[in-house]
Amino acid sequence: MNKYARRTVLLSLSAGLLASTLTACTKTGSGDGKSERVLRIATSDYVNENEYFRQQFTELFEFANPNIKLEYVSTLDERFRYSGSSDSNEKPKDPIDKLSELMTGDNSPDVVLIDYDHLPELVGSNLLKQLDQDIAKDKFDTSDIAPPIIEGIRRAGDGKIYALAPTFESYALIYNKKLFDEAGVPYPADKMTWDQTFDLARRLSKGEGENRKFGFAFSTYSSRASNLSYGMLVYTEPLQLSMIDDNAEKMTVDSDQWEKVWKTLLQLKTEKLVPQPSDDLKGRGSGSNEDHPFQDDNFLSGRVAMSLIDYRDVGSVANVMKNAHNFKGLTPFDWDMVTMPVHLEAPENGYGIRLDGLMGISAKAQNPEDAWKFIKFVNGEDWARLKGNSSGSLMARQKYIKPKDGAEFNIKAFTTLLPAPAVEDKLYRKLPNLYQVRRIGNRKLQDVSVNILQVREALKQWQSEGDALLQKMKDNPNASVDH
């Protein structure tokens, strides 16, 4: 058999396998399965710019259901698609306000793509259909859906399910077993508190200059590992600690809680438990061609014992360790994972957990049967099996979460903690320039780190300057604010 005939046979077999799988996926559905129907999906893409969404979520469904025509509705303001509006006083409509208008209108979309941070708001406004009855009626198995998704969704919906997501992102704590063994320190454990983690870091940090070993880093990337402002974001997000009040009128940072947070972070720098910018430069060596290409990675270079890491980066760690013999100066070591550290005040909350493809059904959906059919399909086991090997994200179906490159580690480190809705999301939508208020805090934190200011003095200045900036934004929310 020549190579072209062989390729034809293989393609035919693959298509047959895919078709049989998709047929199994769609045995149940609405109507007679033959009549043409329309399913309207609201996404955060501009019209005709939804290629990624289609490739990721709808192509398999369209293939299996040729009688269901998909129509896409954008929640973005088309007036600002290519440039600003002709009216300088206009601003883009809030996507959530636009979505709410669509969902309460006469021609509501059937399926809506939403951010997890917006789920409580949509549930509270009674804009989403509860899915628990459909799940029970079709005996749709949710027992294997990872806790960050199923429990996170229930948490945002007062114990009920109003949406589902097929994939998610998550962070964990990766650690270098060799450095722990050399120091005679026990390995970290799941759901350690931040204080316990920092205590371990103290026992692991040793040496001076280029030979310094650091106990902890907020990231494997040097630019973030030495950035206290990034550390502040990671540390405070699970606490849901806001810098402003619910009305975006007054700052809330001149407080004992914020003072405790800053002192905790600054102590890491004082004790040299985390890398600093100067240490990053030292760690890069001479810059010759003989340096291995991972000098900027504090963890792979063996300079950091514990670091937070995104699941998407774990495959790189596994691959580099497996091929370390190919890189001069790179010494392989054993490693493993535990969950991110937690706060006693919020022991279930993680950081950076994002539910991808989170979709619900509009309470006014005109085609709720096919809407549920689509959501059930995308969140089903067959979809997870087909997508699991090619996705860089974590699959909702835990059965199909497989470590890459044959690595063996504690995968549950990524599936144990729950997302915490961003407390300032709605305020950022209301005041687009609110990030400048956070920048003030970043500068004040830097001033404290180099002994220009004391902690409480810096927080008082952030409070005062932030209040003044909030007033300017209140007077003109759309104006560019220089500070």
NORGI-V448690 format. One record per backbone hydrogen bond with DSSP energy under -0.5 kcal/mol. CO is the residue of the C=O (numbers start at 0). NH is the residue of the N-H. Records with the same first field share a line. If there is no record, write none. Layout:
CO: NH + NH
//
This chain:
1: 5
2: 6
3: 7
4: 8
5: 9
6: 10
7: 11
8: 12
9: 13
10: 14
11: 15
12: 16
13: 17
14: 18
15: 19
16: 20
17: 21
18: 22
19: 23
20: 24
21: 25
22: 25
23: 26
29: 32
36: 68
38: 70
39: 109 + 110
40: 42 + 72
41: 112
42: 74
45: 48
49: 53
50: 54
51: 55
52: 56 + 57
53: 57 + 58
57: 61
58: 62
59: 63
60: 64
64: 67
66: 36 + 68
68: 38
70: 40
72: 42
75: 77
76: 79
77: 80
85: 87
86: 89
93: 97
94: 98
95: 99
96: 100
97: 101
98: 102
99: 103
100: 104
101: 104
104: 107
107: 365
109: 361
110: 41
111: 113 + 359
114: 117 + 118
115: 118 + 119
117: 121
118: 122
119: 123
120: 124
121: 126 + 127
122: 125
126: 362
130: 134
131: 135
132: 136
133: 137
134: 139
135: 138
138: 140
141: 144
143: 397
145: 148 + 149
146: 150 + 151
148: 152
149: 153
150: 154
151: 155
152: 156
153: 158 + 159
154: 157
156: 159
159: 161
160: 130 + 131
163: 358
165: 395
166: 355
167: 393
168: 353
169: 310
171: 173 + 308
172: 337
173: 306
174: 176 + 335
175: 179
176: 180
177: 181
178: 182
179: 183 + 184
180: 183
188: 191
191: 341
192: 196
193: 197
194: 198
195: 199
196: 200
197: 201
198: 202
199: 203
200: 204
205: 212
207: 210
208: 211
212: 205
213: 304
216: 307
219: 297
220: 223 + 224
221: 225
223: 226
225: 227
226: 230
227: 231
228: 232
229: 233
230: 234
231: 235
232: 236
233: 237
235: 239 + 240
236: 239
239: 241
242: 251
244: 247
249: 244
252: 254
254: 258
255: 259
256: 260
257: 261
258: 262
259: 263
260: 264
261: 265
262: 266
263: 267
264: 268
265: 269
266: 270
267: 272 + 273
268: 271
272: 215
275: 278 + 279
276: 280
277: 281
278: 282
279: 283
280: 283
281: 284
283: 286
287: 290
291: 294
293: 296
295: 221 + 297
296: 300
297: 302 + 303
298: 301
302: 213
304: 175
305: 216
306: 173
307: 219
308: 171
309: 312 + 313
310: 313 + 314
312: 316
313: 317
314: 318
315: 319
316: 320
317: 321
318: 322
320: 323
322: 325
323: 326
325: 327
326: 329
328: 330
329: 331
333: 176 + 177
335: 174
337: 172
341: 193
342: 345
343: 346
345: 342 + 348
347: 417
350: 170
351: 353
353: 168 + 355
354: 357
355: 166
356: 358
357: 113
358: 163
359: 111
360: 128
361: 364
366: 370
367: 371
368: 372
369: 373
370: 374
371: 375
372: 376
373: 377
374: 378
376: 379
379: 383
380: 384
381: 385
382: 386
383: 387
384: 388
386: 389 + 390
393: 167
395: 145 + 397
396: 399
397: 400
399: 401
402: 405
403: 406
406: 408
408: 410
409: 412
410: 413
411: 414 + 415
414: 146
417: 349
418: 420
421: 424
423: 427
424: 428
425: 429
426: 430
430: 433
431: 434
432: 435
433: 436 + 437
434: 438
435: 439
436: 440
437: 441
438: 442
439: 443
440: 444
441: 445
442: 446
443: 447
444: 448
445: 449
446: 451 + 452
447: 450
453: 457
454: 458
455: 459
456: 460
457: 461
458: 462
459: 463
460: 464
461: 465
462: 466
463: 467
464: 468
465: 469
466: 470
467: 471
468: 472
469: 473
470: 474
471: 475
475: 478
479: 481
//
